Amino acid sequence: MRTRLSVLLMAAIVCLLSLSSCGKKVPASVPATIKNGMIELKTPPRAPGQVSALGLKCDPIDTVRIAFVGVGGRGTSAVSRYTHIDGVKIVAFCDLKQERLDICQNILKEAGLPEADNYLGPEAYKELCDRNDIDLVYIATDWVVHVPISLYALEHGHHVACEVPMMMTIDDCWKLVDACERTRRHCMMLENCCYDFFEMSALNMAQQGLFGEVYHVEGAYIHFLSEGWDRSETWRLDYNMENRGDNYPTHGLGPIAQVLNIHRGDKMDYLVAMDTPSYNGKVAAKKFRDADYCKDGDHTISLIQTEKKKLIEVQHNVYAYRPYTRMYQLTGTEGFANKYPQEGISVKGINGHTYVSQEVMDSLLTAYRPAFAKAIEEKAKTVGGHGGMDYIMDYRLIYCLRNGLPLDEDVYDAAEWSAVQELSRISLENNSMPVRFPDFTRGEWNVVDGFHYAL
């Protein structure tokens, strides 16, 4: 009896320490184990001959030949913006609906540009990517096909720019990291919020030391969507119904990750997530899908500790009757910046526990705005795209490709920011257990010294 009890006790201990036995399993897309009370995901080794893509530079492209895959709302807007950018030739469109292709052809016609080739159908992107006269594939489809299209484009020699979120699982993150390292082609997630005027200026202030040591940052995507899912992005409700966690983290996380120099001197170490029950999410699921469940909680909060013990807070809520906010808050030893609900800055030596005056803040925002943003600010606001930040993002992408420079947002950014989706789900489904962040740079997170725009 004593021997049997010992065996059972040992089995119980093994169950606590292993995620692959005794019915205890973390639903992860890559192998996982528990170590010291934390869930850790396996890092696959680099294939022989594969090298890091940190600071990846490619040969300059005088005229960037671009093809758009997915020309619904965001894709059509992107096509319109690119008619205003020098050094670009739009050569092809791909979509599931002919009417969307027709709209894009009309955009070219009105801009006085030649007609592009059309590709119609769910697999038509492959025929498009088989061409050898395309430099950049711009992907604005629904989330679930981002990775297969991106992989196919990379493997066929094209640079890739893809809407957010770029990856949906940790396994997908590794696939694109490896493909970028192997093919030596750029793979950028189109996180436009990194190019908001306030956020670019605040980033520069942080880099120049105006806030002292920045140790706590907040970002969010809080945007009431749940009554409009019958009109646009219907696949988004389907995804939220089936997936718990922060399903849209990058708008809030991207800009604050740049402030903390993530994989450029610091890295995200581990994550803990909590959420509420699904209230309005279930209402939307019942209304639009006649379903009695929604796995995504109405409000999700993820706390991330960095290697240097900085603290990141990211929130997600697309169900609440509340104003739009990405939060964007930076707290440092000598200052503070806040974008929502009111833009404000506090700086040691200028003010105490209140914001500086509007006049002083406007002066600071202008003084610290990156030079390239100042140069194209008027045109960006005229062309548009979320107040101009979309145009600045597009401009920077093309500028870097034409000049053979590293991109502002690389494949490691895409993986790190997108990874919060699955990591938050794993934490939530295991009673908010900490989950170790994969190091997608494979140990090279401190090789690059700080974030900066290549010029």
Secondary structure by P-SEA (a helix, b strand, c coil): caaaaaaaaaaaaaaaacccccccccccccbbbbcccbbbbbbbccccccccccccccccccccbbbbccccaaaaaaaaaaaacccccccccccccaaaaaaaaaaaaaacccbbbbbbcccccccccccccccbbbbbccccaaaaaaaaaaaabbbbbbcccccccaaaaaaaaaaaaaacbbbbccccccccaaaaaaaaaaaacccccccbbbbbbcccccccccccaaaaaaaaaccccccccccccaaaaaaacccccccccbbbbbbcccaaaaaaaaacccccccccccbbbbbbbcccbbbbbbbbbccccccccccbbbbcccbbbbcccccccccccccccccccaaaaaaaaaaacccccccaaaaaaaacccccaaaaaaaaaaaaaaacccccccaaaaaaaaccaaaaaaaaaacccbbbbbccccccccccccccccc
